[in-house]
Amino acid sequence: MLHYAAVFLIIAIIAAVLGFGGIAGTSAGIAKLLFLVFLVLFVLSLILGRKKPSI
């Protein structure tokens, strides 16, 4: 998921340099959303992570 966020960020940067404001804004928004979803899932996996096996 973090990979897709980086891809959309690169698309947004390239579109902004070429002057496509709408595409750049949309791509940046998608990249932001994917990064936030990644962060939430990462924090949840840290909190709920592996449990020690009971003996």
PDB file of N, CA, C, O and CB in Angstrom:
ATOM      1  N   MET A   1       0.830  -1.186   0.000  1.00  0.00           N
ATOM      2  CA  MET A   1       0.000   0.000   0.000  1.00  0.00           C
ATOM      3  C   MET A   1       0.873   1.248   0.000  1.00  0.00           C
ATOM      4  O   MET A   1       0.556   2.243  -0.652  1.00  0.00           O
ATOM      5  CB  MET A   1      -0.943  -0.001   1.207  1.00  0.00           C
ATOM      6  N   LEU A   2       1.952   1.182   0.725  1.00  0.00           N
ATOM      7  CA  LEU A   2       2.865   2.320   0.746  1.00  0.00           C
ATOM      8  C   LEU A   2       3.470   2.541  -0.641  1.00  0.00           C
ATOM      9  O   LEU A   2       3.755   3.674  -1.028  1.00  0.00           O
ATOM     10  CB  LEU A   2       3.979   2.102   1.791  1.00  0.00           C
ATOM     11  N   HIS A   3       3.661   1.461  -1.376  1.00  0.00           N
ATOM     12  CA  HIS A   3       4.177   1.553  -2.739  1.00  0.00           C
ATOM     13  C   HIS A   3       3.212   2.352  -3.624  1.00  0.00           C
ATOM     14  O   HIS A   3       3.638   3.222  -4.383  1.00  0.00           O
ATOM     15  CB  HIS A   3       4.406   0.141  -3.328  1.00  0.00           C
ATOM     16  N   TYR A   4       1.913   2.052  -3.522  1.00  0.00           N
ATOM     17  CA  TYR A   4       0.921   2.762  -4.320  1.00  0.00           C
ATOM     18  C   TYR A   4       0.846   4.240  -3.943  1.00  0.00           C
ATOM     19  O   TYR A   4       0.649   5.091  -4.809  1.00  0.00           O
ATOM     20  CB  TYR A   4      -0.444   2.115  -4.153  1.00  0.00           C
ATOM     21  N   ALA A   5       1.002   4.545  -2.667  1.00  0.00           N
ATOM     22  CA  ALA A   5       1.016   5.944  -2.241  1.00  0.00           C
ATOM     23  C   ALA A   5       2.196   6.677  -2.879  1.00  0.00           C
ATOM     24  O   ALA A   5       2.057   7.815  -3.328  1.00  0.00           O
ATOM     25  CB  ALA A   5       1.089   6.042  -0.698  1.00  0.00           C
ATOM     26  N   ALA A   6       3.353   6.021  -2.914  1.00  0.00           N
ATOM     27  CA  ALA A   6       4.529   6.643  -3.535  1.00  0.00           C
ATOM     28  C   ALA A   6       4.332   6.826  -5.035  1.00  0.00           C
ATOM     29  O   ALA A   6       4.752   7.837  -5.598  1.00  0.00           O
ATOM     30  CB  ALA A   6       5.780   5.797  -3.273  1.00  0.00           C
ATOM     31  N   VAL A   7       3.697   5.854  -5.685  1.00  0.00           N
ATOM     32  CA  VAL A   7       3.442   5.955  -7.127  1.00  0.00           C
ATOM     33  C   VAL A   7       2.522   7.138  -7.421  1.00  0.00           C
ATOM     34  O   VAL A   7       2.788   7.918  -8.335  1.00  0.00           O
ATOM     35  CB  VAL A   7       2.818   4.644  -7.666  1.00  0.00           C
ATOM     36  N   PHE A   8       1.440   7.276  -6.650  1.00  0.00           N
ATOM     37  CA  PHE A   8       0.530   8.395  -6.872  1.00  0.00           C
ATOM     38  C   PHE A   8       1.199   9.727  -6.563  1.00  0.00           C
ATOM     39  O   PHE A   8       0.899  10.729  -7.210  1.00  0.00           O
ATOM     40  CB  PHE A   8      -0.723   8.233  -6.024  1.00  0.00           C
ATOM     41  N   LEU A   9       2.100   9.755  -5.585  1.00  0.00           N
ATOM     42  CA  LEU A   9       2.828  10.987  -5.286  1.00  0.00           C
ATOM     43  C   LEU A   9       3.727  11.370  -6.454  1.00  0.00           C
ATOM     44  O   LEU A   9       3.812  12.547  -6.802  1.00  0.00           O
ATOM     45  CB  LEU A   9       3.660  10.829  -4.002  1.00  0.00           C
ATOM     46  N   ILE A  10       4.390  10.412  -7.056  1.00  0.00           N
ATOM     47  CA  ILE A  10       5.245  10.693  -8.215  1.00  0.00           C
ATOM     48  C   ILE A  10       4.409  11.163  -9.396  1.00  0.00           C
ATOM     49  O   ILE A  10       4.800  12.088 -10.108  1.00  0.00           O
ATOM     50  CB  ILE A  10       6.058   9.445  -8.606  1.00  0.00           C
ATOM     51  N   ILE A  11       3.256  10.528  -9.608  1.00  0.00           N
ATOM     52  CA  ILE A  11       2.355  10.969 -10.680  1.00  0.00           C
ATOM     53  C   ILE A  11       1.919  12.412 -10.433  1.00  0.00           C
ATOM     54  O   ILE A  11       1.858  13.214 -11.365  1.00  0.00           O
ATOM     55  CB  ILE A  11       1.113  10.038 -10.777  1.00  0.00           C
ATOM     56  N   ALA A  12       1.617  12.741  -9.177  1.00  0.00           N
ATOM     57  CA  ALA A  12       1.191  14.102  -8.844  1.00  0.00           C
ATOM     58  C   ALA A  12       2.303  15.115  -9.112  1.00  0.00           C
ATOM     59  O   ALA A  12       2.042  16.204  -9.623  1.00  0.00           O
ATOM     60  CB  ALA A  12       0.756  14.178  -7.377  1.00  0.00           C
ATOM     61  N   ILE A  13       3.521  14.763  -8.773  1.00  0.00           N
ATOM     62  CA  ILE A  13       4.647  15.685  -8.996  1.00  0.00           C
ATOM     63  C   ILE A  13       4.870  15.898 -10.485  1.00  0.00           C
ATOM     64  O   ILE A  13       5.059  17.031 -10.930  1.00  0.00           O
ATOM     65  CB  ILE A  13       5.937  15.145  -8.339  1.00  0.00           C
ATOM     66  N   ILE A  14       4.849  14.816 -11.259  1.00  0.00           N
ATOM     67  CA  ILE A  14       5.052  14.936 -12.707  1.00  0.00           C
ATOM     68  C   ILE A  14       3.921  15.746 -13.341  1.00  0.00           C
ATOM     69  O   ILE A  14       4.174  16.595 -14.195  1.00  0.00           O
ATOM     70  CB  ILE A  14       5.141  13.538 -13.362  1.00  0.00           C
ATOM     71  N   ALA A  15       2.684  15.491 -12.933  1.00  0.00           N
ATOM     72  CA  ALA A  15       1.549  16.230 -13.482  1.00  0.00           C
ATOM     73  C   ALA A  15       1.626  17.707 -13.118  1.00  0.00           C
ATOM     74  O   ALA A  15       1.271  18.565 -13.927  1.00  0.00           O
ATOM     75  CB  ALA A  15       0.235  15.635 -12.981  1.00  0.00           C
ATOM     76  N   ALA A  16       2.084  18.008 -11.912  1.00  0.00           N
ATOM     77  CA  ALA A  16       2.207  19.410 -11.497  1.00  0.00           C
ATOM     78  C   ALA A  16       3.280  20.129 -12.316  1.00  0.00           C
ATOM     79  O   ALA A  16       3.099  21.282 -12.708  1.00  0.00           O
ATOM     80  CB  ALA A  16       2.539  19.500  -9.994  1.00  0.00           C
ATOM     81  N   VAL A  17       4.385  19.451 -12.571  1.00  0.00           N
ATOM     82  CA  VAL A  17       5.460  20.055 -13.364  1.00  0.00           C
ATOM     83  C   VAL A  17       4.985  20.323 -14.791  1.00  0.00           C
ATOM     84  O   VAL A  17       5.348  21.334 -15.391  1.00  0.00           O
ATOM     85  CB  VAL A  17       6.707  19.139 -13.379  1.00  0.00           C
ATOM     86  N   LEU A  18       4.168  19.411 -15.333  1.00  0.00           N
ATOM     87  CA  LEU A  18       3.679  19.569 -16.697  1.00  0.00           C
ATOM     88  C   LEU A  18       2.469  20.498 -16.797  1.00  0.00           C
ATOM     89  O   LEU A  18       2.018  20.812 -17.898  1.00  0.00           O
ATOM     90  CB  LEU A  18       3.328  18.224 -17.265  1.00  0.00           C
ATOM     91  N   GLY A  19       1.947  20.934 -15.657  1.00  0.00           N
ATOM     92  CA  GLY A  19       0.866  21.915 -15.675  1.00  0.00           C
ATOM     93  C   GLY A  19      -0.533  21.339 -15.618  1.00  0.00           C
ATOM     94  O   GLY A  19      -1.500  22.061 -15.863  1.00  0.00           O
ATOM     95  N   PHE A  20      -0.671  20.080 -15.308  1.00  0.00           N
ATOM     96  CA  PHE A  20      -1.996  19.472 -15.190  1.00  0.00           C
ATOM     97  C   PHE A  20      -2.447  19.560 -13.734  1.00  0.00           C
ATOM     98  O   PHE A  20      -2.243  18.626 -12.958  1.00  0.00           O
ATOM     99  CB  PHE A  20      -1.983  17.986 -15.684  1.00  0.00           C
ATOM    100  N   GLY A  21      -3.054  20.676 -13.370  1.00  0.00           N
ATOM    101  CA  GLY A  21      -3.416  20.933 -11.975  1.00  0.00           C
ATOM    102  C   GLY A  21      -4.448  19.978 -11.420  1.00  0.00           C
ATOM    103  O   GLY A  21      -4.325  19.532 -10.279  1.00  0.00           O
ATOM    104  N   GLY A  22      -5.468  19.653 -12.205  1.00  0.00           N
ATOM    105  CA  GLY A  22      -6.525  18.771 -11.730  1.00  0.00           C
ATOM    106  C   GLY A  22      -6.028  17.369 -11.451  1.00  0.00           C
ATOM    107  O   GLY A  22      -6.352  16.768 -10.427  1.00  0.00           O
ATOM    108  N   ILE A  23      -5.238  16.858 -12.376  1.00  0.00           N
ATOM    109  CA  ILE A  23      -4.683  15.513 -12.205  1.00  0.00           C
ATOM    110  C   ILE A  23      -3.697  15.496 -11.035  1.00  0.00           C
ATOM    111  O   ILE A  23      -3.652  14.536 -10.265  1.00  0.00           O
ATOM    112  CB  ILE A  23      -3.986  15.039 -13.508  1.00  0.00           C
ATOM    113  N   ALA A  24      -2.918  16.552 -10.913  1.00  0.00           N
ATOM    114  CA  ALA A  24      -1.944  16.619  -9.821  1.00  0.00           C
ATOM    115  C   ALA A  24      -2.652  16.654  -8.468  1.00  0.00           C
ATOM    116  O   ALA A  24      -2.237  15.971  -7.532  1.00  0.00           O
ATOM    117  CB  ALA A  24      -1.039  17.856  -9.979  1.00  0.00           C
ATOM    118  N   GLY A  25      -3.709  17.439  -8.362  1.00  0.00           N
ATOM    119  CA  GLY A  25      -4.446  17.519  -7.105  1.00  0.00           C
ATOM    120  C   GLY A  25      -5.116  16.214  -6.740  1.00  0.00           C
ATOM    121  O   GLY A  25      -5.102  15.800  -5.581  1.00  0.00           O
ATOM    122  N   THR A  26      -5.702  15.568  -7.732  1.00  0.00           N
ATOM    123  CA  THR A  26      -6.361  14.285  -7.482  1.00  0.00           C
ATOM    124  C   THR A  26      -5.352  13.219  -7.079  1.00  0.00           C
ATOM    125  O   THR A  26      -5.592  12.461  -6.140  1.00  0.00           O
ATOM    126  CB  THR A  26      -7.135  13.831  -8.723  1.00  0.00           C
ATOM    127  N   SER A  27      -4.239  13.157  -7.773  1.00  0.00           N
ATOM    128  CA  SER A  27      -3.204  12.174  -7.442  1.00  0.00           C
ATOM    129  C   SER A  27      -2.620  12.421  -6.056  1.00  0.00           C
ATOM    130  O   SER A  27      -2.358  11.476  -5.312  1.00  0.00           O
ATOM    131  CB  SER A  27      -2.091  12.206  -8.486  1.00  0.00           C
ATOM    132  N   ALA A  28      -2.419  13.668  -5.716  1.00  0.00           N
ATOM    133  CA  ALA A  28      -1.904  13.988  -4.381  1.00  0.00           C
ATOM    134  C   ALA A  28      -2.916  13.601  -3.312  1.00  0.00           C
ATOM    135  O   ALA A  28      -2.536  13.104  -2.252  1.00  0.00           O
ATOM    136  CB  ALA A  28      -1.566  15.488  -4.273  1.00  0.00           C
ATOM    137  N   GLY A  29      -4.190  13.821  -3.575  1.00  0.00           N
ATOM    138  CA  GLY A  29      -5.227  13.425  -2.618  1.00  0.00           C
ATOM    139  C   GLY A  29      -5.281  11.921  -2.419  1.00  0.00           C
ATOM    140  O   GLY A  29      -5.420  11.440  -1.294  1.00  0.00           O
ATOM    141  N   ILE A  30      -5.169  11.177  -3.516  1.00  0.00           N
ATOM    142  CA  ILE A  30      -5.164   9.716  -3.418  1.00  0.00           C
ATOM    143  C   ILE A  30      -3.925   9.243  -2.660  1.00  0.00           C
ATOM    144  O   ILE A  30      -4.013   8.334  -1.835  1.00  0.00           O
ATOM    145  CB  ILE A  30      -5.212   9.073  -4.825  1.00  0.00           C
ATOM    146  N   ALA A  31      -2.787   9.847  -2.933  1.00  0.00           N
ATOM    147  CA  ALA A  31      -1.551   9.467  -2.233  1.00  0.00           C
ATOM    148  C   ALA A  31      -1.679   9.734  -0.740  1.00  0.00           C
ATOM    149  O   ALA A  31      -1.242   8.927   0.081  1.00  0.00           O
ATOM    150  CB  ALA A  31      -0.340  10.233  -2.808  1.00  0.00           C
ATOM    151  N   LYS A  32      -2.278  10.869  -0.388  1.00  0.00           N
ATOM    152  CA  LYS A  32      -2.481  11.197   1.027  1.00  0.00           C
ATOM    153  C   LYS A  32      -3.395  10.183   1.705  1.00  0.00           C
ATOM    154  O   LYS A  32      -3.120   9.728   2.815  1.00  0.00           O
ATOM    155  CB  LYS A  32      -3.067  12.606   1.171  1.00  0.00           C
ATOM    156  N   LEU A  33      -4.482   9.837   1.026  1.00  0.00           N
ATOM    157  CA  LEU A  33      -5.441   8.882   1.570  1.00  0.00           C
ATOM    158  C   LEU A  33      -4.800   7.510   1.765  1.00  0.00           C
ATOM    159  O   LEU A  33      -4.973   6.886   2.812  1.00  0.00           O
ATOM    160  CB  LEU A  33      -6.658   8.769   0.651  1.00  0.00           C
ATOM    161  N   LEU A  34      -4.068   7.043   0.766  1.00  0.00           N
ATOM    162  CA  LEU A  34      -3.410   5.743   0.880  1.00  0.00           C
ATOM    163  C   LEU A  34      -2.364   5.737   1.993  1.00  0.00           C
ATOM    164  O   LEU A  34      -2.207   4.736   2.692  1.00  0.00           O
ATOM    165  CB  LEU A  34      -2.759   5.366  -0.447  1.00  0.00           C
ATOM    166  N   PHE A  35      -1.653   6.843   2.159  1.00  0.00           N
ATOM    167  CA  PHE A  35      -0.651   6.918   3.217  1.00  0.00           C
ATOM    168  C   PHE A  35      -1.312   6.889   4.589  1.00  0.00           C
ATOM    169  O   PHE A  35      -0.805   6.245   5.507  1.00  0.00           O
ATOM    170  CB  PHE A  35       0.198   8.185   3.064  1.00  0.00           C
ATOM    171  N   LEU A  36      -2.446   7.585   4.738  1.00  0.00           N
ATOM    172  CA  LEU A  36      -3.150   7.567   6.020  1.00  0.00           C
ATOM    173  C   LEU A  36      -3.696   6.175   6.334  1.00  0.00           C
ATOM    174  O   LEU A  36      -3.637   5.731   7.481  1.00  0.00           O
ATOM    175  CB  LEU A  36      -4.290   8.589   6.014  1.00  0.00           C
ATOM    176  N   VAL A  37      -4.223   5.490   5.330  1.00  0.00           N
ATOM    177  CA  VAL A  37      -4.705   4.125   5.538  1.00  0.00           C
ATOM    178  C   VAL A  37      -3.533   3.223   5.933  1.00  0.00           C
ATOM    179  O   VAL A  37      -3.672   2.375   6.815  1.00  0.00           O
ATOM    180  CB  VAL A  37      -5.407   3.584   4.256  1.00  0.00           C
ATOM    181  N   PHE A  38      -2.389   3.405   5.286  1.00  0.00           N
ATOM    182  CA  PHE A  38      -1.199   2.641   5.639  1.00  0.00           C
ATOM    183  C   PHE A  38      -0.799   2.889   7.086  1.00  0.00           C
ATOM    184  O   PHE A  38      -0.492   1.945   7.815  1.00  0.00           O
ATOM    185  CB  PHE A  38      -0.045   2.995   4.706  1.00  0.00           C
ATOM    186  N   LEU A  39      -0.799   4.149   7.510  1.00  0.00           N
ATOM    187  CA  LEU A  39      -0.421   4.472   8.884  1.00  0.00           C
ATOM    188  C   LEU A  39      -1.370   3.840   9.891  1.00  0.00           C
ATOM    189  O   LEU A  39      -0.928   3.294  10.902  1.00  0.00           O
ATOM    190  CB  LEU A  39      -0.389   5.980   9.081  1.00  0.00           C
ATOM    191  N   VAL A  40      -2.666   3.909   9.624  1.00  0.00           N
ATOM    192  CA  VAL A  40      -3.648   3.324  10.530  1.00  0.00           C
ATOM    193  C   VAL A  40      -3.436   1.814  10.639  1.00  0.00           C
ATOM    194  O   VAL A  40      -3.430   1.266  11.742  1.00  0.00           O
ATOM    195  CB  VAL A  40      -5.082   3.633  10.049  1.00  0.00           C
ATOM    196  N   LEU A  41      -3.262   1.145   9.507  1.00  0.00           N
ATOM    197  CA  LEU A  41      -3.042  -0.294   9.536  1.00  0.00           C
ATOM    198  C   LEU A  41      -1.723  -0.653  10.215  1.00  0.00           C
ATOM    199  O   LEU A  41      -1.638  -1.672  10.900  1.00  0.00           O
ATOM    200  CB  LEU A  41      -3.067  -0.853   8.125  1.00  0.00           C
ATOM    201  N   PHE A  42      -0.710   0.163  10.033  1.00  0.00           N
ATOM    202  CA  PHE A  42       0.586  -0.078  10.670  1.00  0.00           C
ATOM    203  C   PHE A  42       0.482   0.042  12.189  1.00  0.00           C
ATOM    204  O   PHE A  42       1.004  -0.800  12.920  1.00  0.00           O
ATOM    205  CB  PHE A  42       1.636   0.907  10.136  1.00  0.00           C
ATOM    206  N   VAL A  43      -0.191   1.086  12.658  1.00  0.00           N
ATOM    207  CA  VAL A  43      -0.358   1.278  14.105  1.00  0.00           C
ATOM    208  C   VAL A  43      -1.203   0.149  14.698  1.00  0.00           C
ATOM    209  O   VAL A  43      -0.900  -0.356  15.779  1.00  0.00           O
ATOM    210  CB  VAL A  43      -1.015   2.652  14.401  1.00  0.00           C
ATOM    211  N   LEU A  44      -2.258  -0.241  13.991  1.00  0.00           N
ATOM    212  CA  LEU A  44      -3.080  -1.352  14.477  1.00  0.00           C
ATOM    213  C   LEU A  44      -2.277  -2.648  14.550  1.00  0.00           C
ATOM    214  O   LEU A  44      -2.438  -3.427  15.489  1.00  0.00           O
ATOM    215  CB  LEU A  44      -4.301  -1.546  13.573  1.00  0.00           C
ATOM    216  N   SER A  45      -1.429  -2.874  13.581  1.00  0.00           N
ATOM    217  CA  SER A  45      -0.625  -4.094  13.614  1.00  0.00           C
ATOM    218  C   SER A  45       0.400  -4.047  14.743  1.00  0.00           C
ATOM    219  O   SER A  45       0.745  -5.087  15.303  1.00  0.00           O
ATOM    220  CB  SER A  45       0.081  -4.303  12.272  1.00  0.00           C
ATOM    221  N   LEU A  46       0.891  -2.859  15.084  1.00  0.00           N
ATOM    222  CA  LEU A  46       1.802  -2.752  16.221  1.00  0.00           C
ATOM    223  C   LEU A  46       1.078  -3.014  17.534  1.00  0.00           C
ATOM    224  O   LEU A  46       1.602  -3.696  18.415  1.00  0.00           O
ATOM    225  CB  LEU A  46       2.456  -1.373  16.251  1.00  0.00           C
ATOM    226  N   ILE A  47      -0.125  -2.473  17.661  1.00  0.00           N
ATOM    227  CA  ILE A  47      -0.884  -2.622  18.904  1.00  0.00           C
ATOM    228  C   ILE A  47      -1.394  -4.048  19.066  1.00  0.00           C
ATOM    229  O   ILE A  47      -1.251  -4.652  20.129  1.00  0.00           O
ATOM    230  CB  ILE A  47      -2.056  -1.639  18.936  1.00  0.00           C
ATOM    231  N   LEU A  48      -1.988  -4.576  18.008  1.00  0.00           N
ATOM    232  CA  LEU A  48      -2.595  -5.903  18.081  1.00  0.00           C
ATOM    233  C   LEU A  48      -1.654  -7.009  17.659  1.00  0.00           C
ATOM    234  O   LEU A  48      -2.049  -8.174  17.598  1.00  0.00           O
ATOM    235  CB  LEU A  48      -3.822  -5.949  17.231  1.00  0.00           C
ATOM    236  N   GLY A  49      -0.407  -6.657  17.366  1.00  0.00           N
ATOM    237  CA  GLY A  49       0.601  -7.545  16.813  1.00  0.00           C
ATOM    238  C   GLY A  49       0.600  -8.968  17.324  1.00  0.00           C
ATOM    239  O   GLY A  49      -0.414  -9.474  17.805  1.00  0.00           O
ATOM    240  N   ARG A  50       1.716  -9.586  17.217  1.00  0.00           N
ATOM    241  CA  ARG A  50       1.843 -10.979  17.624  1.00  0.00           C
ATOM    242  C   ARG A  50       1.665 -11.110  19.130  1.00  0.00           C
ATOM    243  O   ARG A  50       2.206 -10.332  19.916  1.00  0.00           O
ATOM    244  CB  ARG A  50       3.202 -11.545  17.195  1.00  0.00           C
ATOM    245  N   LYS A  51       0.921 -12.079  19.488  1.00  0.00           N
ATOM    246  CA  LYS A  51       0.772 -12.421  20.908  1.00  0.00           C
ATOM    247  C   LYS A  51       1.745 -13.528  21.227  1.00  0.00           C
ATOM    248  O   LYS A  51       2.006 -14.395  20.393  1.00  0.00           O
ATOM    249  CB  LYS A  51      -0.692 -12.850  21.251  1.00  0.00           C
ATOM    250  N   LYS A  52       2.277 -13.506  22.415  1.00  0.00           N
ATOM    251  CA  LYS A  52       3.159 -14.585  22.824  1.00  0.00           C
ATOM    252  C   LYS A  52       2.350 -15.860  22.971  1.00  0.00           C
ATOM    253  O   LYS A  52       1.260 -15.841  23.544  1.00  0.00           O
ATOM    254  CB  LYS A  52       3.885 -14.240  24.142  1.00  0.00           C
ATOM    255  N   PRO A  53       2.864 -16.957  22.466  1.00  0.00           N
ATOM    256  CA  PRO A  53       2.105 -18.201  22.585  1.00  0.00           C
ATOM    257  C   PRO A  53       1.995 -18.643  24.042  1.00  0.00           C
ATOM    258  O   PRO A  53       2.967 -18.586  24.794  1.00  0.00           O
ATOM    259  CB  PRO A  53       2.759 -19.306  21.749  1.00  0.00           C
ATOM    260  N   SER A  54       0.808 -19.080  24.427  1.00  0.00           N
ATOM    261  CA  SER A  54       0.626 -19.556  25.800  1.00  0.00           C
ATOM    262  C   SER A  54       1.104 -20.994  25.907  1.00  0.00           C
ATOM    263  O   SER A  54       0.891 -21.815  25.016  1.00  0.00           O
ATOM    264  CB  SER A  54      -0.857 -19.444  26.237  1.00  0.00           C
ATOM    265  N   ILE A  55       1.738 -21.260  26.997  1.00  0.00           N
ATOM    266  CA  ILE A  55       2.320 -22.599  27.191  1.00  0.00           C
ATOM    267  C   ILE A  55       1.378 -23.472  27.981  1.00  0.00           C
ATOM    268  O   ILE A  55       1.688 -24.633  28.246  1.00  0.00           O
ATOM    269  CB  ILE A  55       3.678 -22.513  27.905  1.00  0.00           C
TER     270      ILE A  55
END
